[in-house]
Amino acid sequence: SWEAAAMASLRLAIELFDDLPDALAPNVDVFQPFYARFHDLWSAVLKGDEMVAKWGMTVLLPEDEERFRNGLFEESDLAISRVRSTMLPGTYYGYCPVLIVRPGEEYAATLLLSSFVRFLESFAARGALFDGIGTVSVSPAGAQICRDFGMEMIWYHPSDPSFELWDLPGHAIARSIFARKSPKIAEAYRTAFPEPARS
């Protein structure tokens, strides 16, 4: 069931991120209902019966996007009622609360990347595009992944200055690894988000 899958994904996060502050710690009350309901906003890799990797995305309301950019957004404030619907064509701001690959299972990163590319393609096919994707890095390895994705570090998290806020604007998605994997993503995002003029 989706409820069981949601709990398995949270157990993976709790196991690997058990030392985070409350504002960023895996929160069953927030994310179990979210993962159980929004099946298209997360994906996982299984090895046998064990979940070894996952990514997740939420879609922020405009006021929460502004709070994120200003370093005031807390994952613990999220609720089903504060996730923006993506049913209609339009532009959205995505927030990625988690990207996990269990140590020793690095092969799974390729599968996660493929699933995220399919996710962006499926949204683009119905006219739903992300004008930005934000996340928080909680480790040096996480920060390096953000750099590899072409994200920009925009602020520090209020709970710990070693945690960084990162953003991937729409025009950067058009030249990201996701676009290099998919001509459909490249075309959709180049058309919707032209490169800003250099000053």
NORBELJO-V234713 format. One record per residue. N is the residue number from 1. RES is the residue in three letters. PHI is phi in whole degrees, 0 to 359 (NA if undefined). D_LAST is the distance of its C-alpha to the last C-alpha in Angstrom with 2 decimals. Layout:
n | res | phi | d_last
N | RES | PHI | D_LAST
N | RES | PHI | D_LAST
//
This chain:
n | res | phi | d_last
1 | SER | NA | 52.09
2 | TRP | 294 | 48.53
3 | GLU | 296 | 49.71
4 | ALA | 292 | 51.04
5 | ALA | 296 | 47.91
6 | ALA | 299 | 45.80
7 | MET | 294 | 48.04
8 | ALA | 297 | 47.97
9 | SER | 293 | 44.17
10 | LEU | 288 | 44.31
11 | ARG | 298 | 47.01
12 | LEU | 299 | 44.79
13 | ALA | 296 | 41.96
14 | ILE | 296 | 44.48
15 | GLU | 297 | 46.00
16 | LEU | 268 | 42.81
17 | PHE | 231 | 40.97
18 | ASP | 275 | 43.93
19 | ASP | 244 | 42.47
20 | LEU | 278 | 39.43
21 | PRO | 296 | 39.35
22 | ASP | 306 | 40.63
23 | ALA | 296 | 37.22
24 | LEU | 239 | 36.32
25 | ALA | 294 | 39.82
26 | PRO | 305 | 41.00
27 | ASN | 247 | 42.42
28 | VAL | 299 | 45.25
29 | ASP | 298 | 45.53
30 | VAL | 278 | 41.91
31 | PHE | 266 | 41.41
32 | GLN | 297 | 44.90
33 | PRO | 297 | 44.92
34 | PHE | 296 | 41.33
35 | TYR | 294 | 42.04
36 | ALA | 290 | 45.40
37 | ARG | 264 | 43.96
38 | PHE | 263 | 40.55
39 | HIS | 294 | 41.72
40 | ASP | 272 | 38.63
41 | LEU | 252 | 36.20
42 | TRP | 199 | 37.53
43 | SER | 209 | 39.21
44 | ALA | 219 | 41.41
45 | VAL | 246 | 43.11
46 | LEU | 253 | 46.86
47 | LYS | 238 | 49.07
48 | GLY | 65 | 52.54
49 | ASP | 262 | 52.74
50 | GLU | 256 | 50.11
51 | MET | 280 | 46.50
52 | VAL | 244 | 44.44
53 | ALA | 199 | 40.82
54 | LYS | 197 | 38.86
55 | TRP | 231 | 35.53
56 | GLY | 217 | 35.13
57 | MET | 222 | 32.61
58 | THR | 242 | 32.75
59 | VAL | 242 | 30.79
60 | LEU | 279 | 29.70
61 | LEU | 294 | 30.15
62 | PRO | 306 | 27.03
63 | GLU | 291 | 28.35
64 | ASP | 284 | 28.88
65 | GLU | 299 | 25.40
66 | GLU | 298 | 24.13
67 | ARG | 295 | 26.73
68 | PHE | 300 | 25.73
69 | ARG | 297 | 22.08
70 | ASN | 266 | 23.50
71 | GLY | 76 | 26.04
72 | LEU | 250 | 28.96
73 | PHE | 276 | 30.06
74 | GLU | 240 | 33.38
75 | GLU | 301 | 34.85
76 | SER | 295 | 38.20
77 | ASP | 277 | 37.13
78 | LEU | 292 | 36.90
79 | ALA | 203 | 39.70
80 | ILE | 307 | 40.46
81 | SER | 290 | 39.87
82 | ARG | 251 | 36.29
83 | VAL | 255 | 35.26
84 | ARG | 288 | 33.59
85 | SER | 290 | 35.50
86 | THR | 244 | 33.92
87 | MET | 292 | 36.61
88 | LEU | 261 | 34.57
89 | PRO | 301 | 31.66
90 | GLY | 155 | 28.32
91 | THR | 250 | 25.47
92 | TYR | 223 | 26.38
93 | TYR | 250 | 25.18
94 | GLY | 265 | 27.26
95 | TYR | 240 | 28.38
96 | CYS | 259 | 30.15
97 | PRO | 282 | 32.82
98 | VAL | 203 | 34.40
99 | LEU | 219 | 34.18
100 | ILE | 234 | 37.41
101 | VAL | 229 | 39.08
102 | ARG | 298 | 42.44
103 | PRO | 308 | 42.83
104 | GLY | 91 | 44.79
105 | GLU | 241 | 43.68
106 | GLU | 298 | 40.37
107 | TYR | 306 | 41.30
108 | ALA | 293 | 40.61
109 | ALA | 299 | 36.84
110 | THR | 297 | 36.88
111 | LEU | 292 | 38.81
112 | LEU | 298 | 36.47
113 | LEU | 300 | 33.45
114 | SER | 299 | 35.42
115 | SER | 291 | 36.38
116 | PHE | 290 | 32.84
117 | VAL | 298 | 31.73
118 | ARG | 298 | 34.69
119 | PHE | 299 | 33.74
120 | LEU | 297 | 30.21
121 | GLU | 297 | 31.86
122 | SER | 295 | 34.52
123 | PHE | 292 | 32.11
124 | ALA | 298 | 29.93
125 | ALA | 297 | 33.19
126 | ARG | 252 | 33.94
127 | GLY | 79 | 30.49
128 | ALA | 253 | 29.56
129 | LEU | 235 | 26.13
130 | PHE | 260 | 24.36
131 | ASP | 279 | 20.92
132 | GLY | 183 | 21.09
133 | ILE | 228 | 23.73
134 | GLY | 246 | 24.32
135 | THR | 201 | 26.87
136 | VAL | 239 | 28.23
137 | SER | 267 | 29.12
138 | VAL | 243 | 32.44
139 | SER | 203 | 33.00
140 | PRO | 302 | 31.35
141 | ALA | 295 | 32.25
142 | GLY | 295 | 30.58
143 | ALA | 297 | 27.33
144 | GLN | 293 | 27.53
145 | ILE | 298 | 28.08
146 | CYS | 300 | 24.97
147 | ARG | 298 | 22.96
148 | ASP | 298 | 24.89
149 | PHE | 282 | 23.96
150 | GLY | 85 | 20.21
151 | MET | 282 | 20.00
152 | GLU | 250 | 17.77
153 | MET | 282 | 19.79
154 | ILE | 247 | 18.97
155 | TRP | 189 | 22.07
156 | TYR | 248 | 25.67
157 | HIS | 285 | 28.72
158 | PRO | 296 | 30.83
159 | SER | 281 | 34.04
160 | ASP | 193 | 33.05
161 | PRO | 293 | 30.02
162 | SER | 278 | 30.63
163 | PHE | 269 | 29.79
164 | GLU | 241 | 26.11
165 | LEU | 267 | 24.34
166 | TRP | 234 | 22.28
167 | ASP | 222 | 20.30
168 | LEU | 242 | 19.73
169 | PRO | 292 | 17.52
170 | GLY | 305 | 18.77
171 | HIS | 294 | 16.19
172 | ALA | 282 | 17.10
173 | ILE | 300 | 20.75
174 | ALA | 296 | 20.34
175 | ARG | 236 | 19.94
176 | SER | 276 | 22.11
177 | ILE | 299 | 25.69
178 | PHE | 294 | 26.92
179 | ALA | 290 | 25.37
180 | ARG | 294 | 26.66
181 | LYS | 276 | 30.07
182 | SER | 216 | 29.97
183 | PRO | 301 | 28.86
184 | LYS | 296 | 29.52
185 | ILE | 294 | 26.95
186 | ALA | 302 | 24.36
187 | GLU | 293 | 24.99
188 | ALA | 299 | 25.19
189 | TYR | 280 | 21.94
190 | ARG | 296 | 19.93
191 | THR | 291 | 21.36
192 | ALA | 280 | 20.86
193 | PHE | 228 | 17.42
194 | PRO | 298 | 14.99
195 | GLU | 300 | 12.08
196 | PRO | 294 | 9.06
197 | ALA | 294 | 6.36
198 | ARG | 281 | 3.80
199 | SER | 272 | 0.00
//
